[in-house]
Amino acid sequence: MIKGLAISTVWVLDHDRAKEFYTKKLGLELRADMTLGDGGMRWLTVGAKDQPEVMLTLMEPGAPMMDEESAQAVRTLVAKGVLGAGALATDDVHADYEALKARGVEFVQPPEERPYGIEAILRDDSGNVFSFTQPREGGLDLDKEWMS
């Protein structure tokens, strides 16, 4: 049976640039950076220090994962910034927002109240969009009229 999420793919436009962004700017730790087989695909993974069981694999679109036409379509969508890559959790969104901005991370939305917590939206160096969220203590606030 499925026990949980272990690895999630984030499509990136350049491995070296992504490695720098995710480790130096976001502060994630490097888990693996290797080439699989002779002239094979680069396997680049990062993750949060306090969550060793979950990783992001930073993948450039292309062979052997997909044909060139599909790879170009994925590159175009990533660069356009229309792909949501997921949510990154924090326990102090305001302080971390300021720290990440100082490191050069681009935010497309500053921290705002949501029924699930406080959320800012950031974009990585390839164009992927992430929710950067401080979860609400006690879970969702379904009584709040936040969508009006």
Contact map, one row per residue, 1 for C-alpha under 8 A:
1110000000000000000000000000000000000000000000000000000000000000000000000000000000000000000000000000000000000000000000000000000000000000000000000000
1111000000000000000000000000000000000000000000000000000000000000000000000000000000000000000000000000000000000000000000000000000000000000000000000000
1111100000000000000000000000000000000000000000000000000000000000000000000000000000000000000000000000000000000000000000000000000000000000000000000000
0111110000000000000000000000000000000000000000000000000000000000000000000000000000000000000000000000000000000000000000000000000000000000000000000000
0011111100000000000000000000000000000000000000000000010000000000000000000000000000000000000000000000000000000000000000000000000000000000000000000000
0001111100000000000000000000000000000000000000000000111000000000000000000000000000000000000000000000000000000000000000000000000000000000000000000000
0000111110000000000000000000000000000000000000000000011110000000000000000000000000000000000000000000000000000000000000000000000000000000000000000000
0000111111000000000000000000000000000000000000000000001110000000000000000000000000000000000000000000000000000000000000000000000000000000000000000000
0000001111100000000000000000000000000000000000000000000111100000000000000000000000000000000000000000000000000000000000000000000000000000000000000000
0000000111110000000000000000000000000000000000000000000111100000000000000000000000001000000000000000000000000000000000000000000100000000000000000000
0000000011111000000000000000000000000000000000000000000001111000000000000110010000000000000000000000000000000000000000000000000100000000000000000000
0000000001111110010000000000000000000000000000000000000001111000000000000010010000000000000000000000000000000000000000000000010100000000000000000000
0000000000111110010000000000000000000000000000000000000000011000000000000010011000000000000000000000000000000000000000000000010000000000000000000000
0000000000011111110000000000000000000000000000000000000000010000000000000000000000000000000000000000000000000000000000000000010000000000000000000000
0000000000011111111000000000000000000000000100000000000001110000000000000000000000000000000000000000000000000000000000000000000000000000000000000000
0000000000000111111100000000000000000000000000000000000000000000000000000000000000000000000000000000000000000000000000000000000000000000000000000000
0000000000000111111110000000000000000000000000000000000000000000000000000000000000000000000000000000000000000000000000000000100000000000000000000000
0000000000011111111111000000000000000000000000000000000001000000000000000000000000000000000000000000000000000000000000000000110000000000000000000000
0000000000000011111111100000010000000000000100000000000001000000000000000000000000000000000000000000000000000000000000000000000000000000000000000000
0000000000000001111111111000000000000000000000000000000000000000000000000000000000000000000000000000000000000000000000000000000000000000000000000000
0000000000000000111111111100000000000000000000000000000000000000000000000000000000000000000000000000000000000000000000000001100000000000000000000000
0000000000000000011111111111000000000000000001000000000000000000000000000000000000000000000000000000000000000000000000000000000000000000000000000000
0000000000000000001111111111110000000000000001000000000000000000000000000000000000000000000000000000000000000000000000000000000000000000000000000000
0000000000000000000111111111000000000000000000000000000000000000000000000000000000000000000000000000000000000000000000000000000000000000000000000000
0000000000000000000111111110000000000000000000000000000000000000000000000000000000000000000000000001001110000000000000000000000000000000000000000000
0000000000000000000011111111000000000000000000000000000000000000000000000000000000000000000000000001000010000000000000000000000000000000000000000000
0000000000000000000001111111100000000000000000010000000000000000000000000000000000000000000000000000000000000000000000000000000000000000000000000000
0000000000000000000001110111110000000000000001111000000000000000000000000000000000000000000000000000000000000000000000000000000000000000000000000000
0000000000000000000000100011111000000000000001111000000000000000000000000000000000000000000000000000000000000000000000000000000000000000000000000000
0000000000000000001000100001111110000000000111100000000000000000000000000000000000000000000000000000000000000000000000000000000000000000000000000000
0000000000000000000000000000111110000000000111100000001000000000000000000000000000000000000000000000000000000000000000000000000000000000000000000000
0000000000000000000000000000011111000000001111000000000000000000000000000000000000000000000000000000000000000000000000000000000000000000000000000000
0000000000000000000000000000011111100000011110000000000000000000000000000000000000000000000000000000000000000000000000000000000000000000000000000000
0000000000000000000000000000000111110000011100000000000000000000000000000000000000000000000000000000000000000000000000000000000000000000000000000000
0000000000000000000000000000000011111111111000000000000000000000000000000000000000000000000000000000000000000000000000000000000000000000000000000000
0000000000000000000000000000000001111111111000000000000000000000000000000000000000000000000000000000000000000000000000000000000000000000000000000000
0000000000000000000000000000000000111111100000000000000000000000000000000000000000000000000000000000000000000000000000000000000000000000000000000000
0000000000000000000000000000000000111111000000000000000000000000000000000000000000000000000000000000000000000000000000000000000000000000000000000000
0000000000000000000000000000000000111111100000000000000000000000000000000000000000000000000000000000000000000000000000000000000000000000000000000000
0000000000000000000000000000000000111111110000000000000000000000000000000000000000000000000000000000000000000000000000000000000000000000000000000000
0000000000000000000000000000000000111011111000000000000000000011000000000000000000000000000000000000000000000000000000000000000000000000000000000000
0000000000000000000000000000000011110001111100000000000000100000000000000000000000000000000000000000000000000000000000000000000000000000000000000000
0000000000000000000000000000000111110000111110000000000011100000000000000000000000000000000000000000000000000000000000000000000000000000000000000000
0000000000000010001000000000011111000000011111000000000011100000000000000000000000000000000000000000000000000000000000000000000000000000000000000000
0000000000000000000000000000011110000000001111100000001111000000000000000000000000000000000000000000000000000000000000000000000000000000000000000000
0000000000000000000001100001111100000000000111110000001111000000000000000000000000000000000000000000000000000000000000000000000000000000000000000000
0000000000000000000000000001111000000000000011111011011100000000000000000000000000000000000000000000000000000000000000000000000000000000000000000000
0000000000000000000000000011100000000000000001111111011000000000000000000000000000000000000000000000000000000000000000000000000000000000000000000000
0000000000000000000000000001100000000000000000111111000000000000000000000000000000000000000000000000000000000000000000000000000000000000000000000000
0000000000000000000000000000000000000000000000011111000000000000000000000000000000000000000000000000000000000000000000000000000000000000000000000000
0000000000000000000000000000000000000000000000111111110000000000000000000000000000000000000000000000000000000000000000000000000000000000000000000000
0000000000000000000000000000000000000000000000111111111000000000000000000000000000000000000000000000000000000000000000000000000000000000000000000000
0000010000000000000000000000000000000000000000000011111000000000000000000000000000000000000000000000000000000000000000000000000000000000000000000000
0000111000000000000000000000000000000000000000110011111100000000000000000000000000000000000000000000000000000000000000000000000000000000000000000000
0000011100000000000000000000001000000000000011110001111110000000000000000000000000000000000000000000000000000000000000000000000000000000000000000000
0000001111000000000000000000000000000000000011100000011111000000000000000000000000000000000000000000000000000000000000000000000000000000000000000000
0000001111000000000000000000000000000000001111000000001111100000000000000000000000000000000000000000000000000000000000000000000000000000000000000000
0000000011110010011000000000000000000000001111000000000111110000000000000000000000000000000000000000000000000000000000000000000000000000000000000000
0000000011110010000000000000000000000000011100000000000011111000000000000000000000000000000000000000000000000000000000000000000000000000000000000000
0000000000111110000000000000000000000000000000000000000001111100000000000000000000000000000000000000000000000000000000000000000000000000000000000000
0000000000111000000000000000000000000000000000000000000000111110110000110110000000000000000000000000000000000000000000000000000000000000000000000000
0000000000000000000000000000000000000000000000000000000000011111111101100000000000000000000000000000000000000000000000000000000000000000000000000000
0000000000000000000000000000000000000000100000000000000000001111111100000000000000000000000000000000000000000000000000000000000000000000000000000000
0000000000000000000000000000000000000000100000000000000000000111111000000000000000000000000000000000000000000000000000000000000000000000000000000000
0000000000000000000000000000000000000000000000000000000000001111111000000000000000000000000000000000000000000000000000000000000000000000000000000000
0000000000000000000000000000000000000000000000000000000000001111111101100000000000000000000000000000000000000000000000000000000000000000000000000000
0000000000000000000000000000000000000000000000000000000000000111111111100000000000000000000000000000000000000000000000000000000000000000000000000000
0000000000000000000000000000000000000000000000000000000000000110011111110000000000000000000000000000000000000000000000000000000000000000000000000000
0000000000000000000000000000000000000000000000000000000000000000001111111000000000000000000000000000000000000000000000000000000000000000000000000000
0000000000000000000000000000000000000000000000000000000000000100011111111100000000000000000000000000000000000000000000000000000000000000000000000000
0000000000000000000000000000000000000000000000000000000000001100011111111110000000000000000000000000000000000000000000000000000000000000000000000000
0000000000000000000000000000000000000000000000000000000000001000000111111111000000000000000000000000000000000000000000000000000000000000000000000000
0000000000000000000000000000000000000000000000000000000000000000000011111111100000000000000000000000000000000000000000000000000000000000000000000000
0000000000100000000000000000000000000000000000000000000000001000000001111111110000000000000000000000000000000000000000000000000000000000000000000000
0000000000111000000000000000000000000000000000000000000000001000000000111111111000000000000000000000000000000000000000000000000000000000000000000000
0000000000000000000000000000000000000000000000000000000000000000000000011111111100000000000000000000000000000000000000000000000000000000000000000000
0000000000000000000000000000000000000000000000000000000000000000000000001111111111100000000000000000000000000000000000000000000000000000000000000000
0000000000111000000000000000000000000000000000000000000000000000000000000111111111100000000000000000000000000000000000000000011100000000000000000000
0000000000001000000000000000000000000000000000000000000000000000000000000011111111000000000000000000000000000000000000000000011100000000000000000000
0000000000000000000000000000000000000000000000000000000000000000000000000001111111000000000000000000000000000000000000000000001000000000000000000000
0000000000000000000000000000000000000000000000000000000000000000000000000000111111110000000000000000000000000000000000000010011110000000000000000000
0000000000000000000000000000000000000000000000000000000000000000000000000000111111110000000000000000000000000000000000000000001110000000000000000000
0000000000000000000000000000000000000000000000000000000000000000000000000000110011111000000000000000000000000000000000000000001110000000000000000000
0000000000000000000000000000000000000000000000000000000000000000000000000000000011111100000000000000000000000000000000000000000111000000000000000000
0000000001000000000000000000000000000000000000000000000000000000000000000000000000111110000000000000000000000000000000000000000111000000000000000000
0000000000000000000000000000000000000000000000000000000000000000000000000000000000011111000000000000000000000000000000000000000011100000000000000000
0000000000000000000000000000000000000000000000000000000000000000000000000000000000001111100000000000000000000000000000000000000001111000000000000000
0000000000000000000000000000000000000000000000000000000000000000000000000000000000000111110000000000000000000000000000000000000001111000000000000000
0000000000000000000000000000000000000000000000000000000000000000000000000000000000000011111000000000000000000000000000000000000000011110000000000000
0000000000000000000000000000000000000000000000000000000000000000000000000000000000000001111110010000000000000000000000000000000000011110000000000000
0000000000000000000000000000000000000000000000000000000000000000000000000000000000000000111110000000000000000000000000000000000000000110000000000000
0000000000000000000000000000000000000000000000000000000000000000000000000000000000000000011111110000000000000000000000000000000000000100000000000000
0000000000000000000000000000000000000000000000000000000000000000000000000000000000000000011111111000000000000010000001110000000000011100000000000000
0000000000000000000000000000000000000000000000000000000000000000000000000000000000000000000111111100000000000010000000000000000000000000000000000000
0000000000000000000000000000000000000000000000000000000000000000000000000000000000000000000111111110000000000000000000000000000000000000000000000000
0000000000000000000000000000000000000000000000000000000000000000000000000000000000000000010111111111000000000000000000000000000000000000000000000000
0000000000000000000000000000000000000000000000000000000000000000000000000000000000000000000011111111100000000110000000010000000000000000000000000000
0000000000000000000000000000000000000000000000000000000000000000000000000000000000000000000001111111110000000000000000000000000000000000000000000000
0000000000000000000000000000000000000000000000000000000000000000000000000000000000000000000000111111111000000000000000000000000000000000000000000000
0000000000000000000000001100000000000000000000000000000000000000000000000000000000000000000000011111111110000000000000000000000000000000000000000000
0000000000000000000000000000000000000000000000000000000000000000000000000000000000000000000000001111111111100000000000000000000000000000000000000000
0000000000000000000000000000000000000000000000000000000000000000000000000000000000000000000000000111111110000000000000000000000000000000000000000000
0000000000000000000000001000000000000000000000000000000000000000000000000000000000000000000000000011111110000000000000000000000000000000000000000000
0000000000000000000000001000000000000000000000000000000000000000000000000000000000000000000000000001111111000000000000000000000000000000000000000000
0000000000000000000000001100000000000000000000000000000000000000000000000000000000000000000000000001111111100000000000000111000000000000000000000000
0000000000000000000000000000000000000000000000000000000000000000000000000000000000000000000000000000100111110000000000000111000000000000000000000000
0000000000000000000000000000000000000000000000000000000000000000000000000000000000000000000000000000100011111100000000011110000000000000000000000000
0000000000000000000000000000000000000000000000000000000000000000000000000000000000000000000000000000000001111100000000011110000000000000000000000000
0000000000000000000000000000000000000000000000000000000000000000000000000000000000000000000000000000000000111111000000011100000000000000000000000000
0000000000000000000000000000000000000000000000000000000000000000000000000000000000000000000000001000000000111111000000111000000000000000000000000000
0000000000000000000000000000000000000000000000000000000000000000000000000000000000000000000011001000000000001111100001111000000000000000000000000000
0000000000000000000000000000000000000000000000000000000000000000000000000000000000000000000000000000000000001111110001110000000000000000000000000000
0000000000000000000000000000000000000000000000000000000000000000000000000000000000000000000000000000000000000011111011100000000000000000000000000000
0000000000000000000000000000000000000000000000000000000000000000000000000000000000000000000000000000000000000001111111100000000000000000000000000100
0000000000000000000000000000000000000000000000000000000000000000000000000000000000000000000000000000000000000000111110000000000000000001000111010100
0000000000000000000000000000000000000000000000000000000000000000000000000000000000000000000000000000000000000000011111000000000000000011001110000000
0000000000000000000000000000000000000000000000000000000000000000000000000000000000000000000000000000000000000000111111100000000000001111101100000000
0000000000000000000000000000000000000000000000000000000000000000000000000000000000000000000010000000000000000011110111110000000000001111000000000000
0000000000000000000000000000000000000000000000000000000000000000000000000000000000000000000010000000000000000111110011111000000000111100000000000000
0000000000000000000000000000000000000000000000000000000000000000000000000000000000000000000010001000000000111111000001111100000000111000000000000000
0000000000000000000000000000000000000000000000000000000000000000000000000000000000000000000000000000000000111110000000111110000011110000000000000000
0000000000000000000000000000000000000000000000000000000000000000000000000000000000000000000000000000000011111000000000011111000011110000000000000000
0000000000000000000000000000000000000000000000000000000000000000000000000000000010000000000000000000000011110000000000001111111111000000000000000000
0000000000000000000010000000000000000000000000000000000000000000000000000000000000000000000000000000000011000000000000000111111111000000000000000000
0000000000000000110010000000000000000000000000000000000000000000000000000000000000000000000000000000000000000000000000000011111100000000000000000000
0000000000011100010000000000000000000000000000000000000000000000000000000000011010000000000000000000000000000000000000000011111100000000000000000000
0000000000000000000000000000000000000000000000000000000000000000000000000000011111100000000000000000000000000000000000000011111110000000000000000000
0000000001110000000000000000000000000000000000000000000000000000000000000000011011111000000000000000000000000000000000000011111111000000000000000000
0000000000000000000000000000000000000000000000000000000000000000000000000000000011111100000000000000000000000000000000001111001111100000000000000000
0000000000000000000000000000000000000000000000000000000000000000000000000000000000011111000000000000000000000000000000001111000111110000000000000000
0000000000000000000000000000000000000000000000000000000000000000000000000000000000000111000000000000000000000000000000111100000011111000000000000000
0000000000000000000000000000000000000000000000000000000000000000000000000000000000000011110010000000000000000000000000111100000001111100000000000000
0000000000000000000000000000000000000000000000000000000000000000000000000000000000000011110010000000000000000000000011110000000000111110000000000000
0000000000000000000000000000000000000000000000000000000000000000000000000000000000000000111110000000000000000000000011100000000000011111000000000000
0000000000000000000000000000000000000000000000000000000000000000000000000000000000000000111000000000000000000000000111000000000000001111101000000000
0000000000000000000000000000000000000000000000000000000000000000000000000000000000000000000000000000000000000000001111000000000000000111111100000000
0000000000000000000000000000000000000000000000000000000000000000000000000000000000000000000000000000000000000000000010000000000000000011111000000000
0000000000000000000000000000000000000000000000000000000000000000000000000000000000000000000000000000000000000000000000000000000000000001111100000000
0000000000000000000000000000000000000000000000000000000000000000000000000000000000000000000000000000000000000000000110000000000000000011111110000000
0000000000000000000000000000000000000000000000000000000000000000000000000000000000000000000000000000000000000000001110000000000000000001011111000000
0000000000000000000000000000000000000000000000000000000000000000000000000000000000000000000000000000000000000000001100000000000000000000001111110000
0000000000000000000000000000000000000000000000000000000000000000000000000000000000000000000000000000000000000000001000000000000000000000000111111000
0000000000000000000000000000000000000000000000000000000000000000000000000000000000000000000000000000000000000000000000000000000000000000000011111000
0000000000000000000000000000000000000000000000000000000000000000000000000000000000000000000000000000000000000000001000000000000000000000000011111100
0000000000000000000000000000000000000000000000000000000000000000000000000000000000000000000000000000000000000000000000000000000000000000000001111111
0000000000000000000000000000000000000000000000000000000000000000000000000000000000000000000000000000000000000000011000000000000000000000000000011111
0000000000000000000000000000000000000000000000000000000000000000000000000000000000000000000000000000000000000000000000000000000000000000000000001111
0000000000000000000000000000000000000000000000000000000000000000000000000000000000000000000000000000000000000000000000000000000000000000000000001111
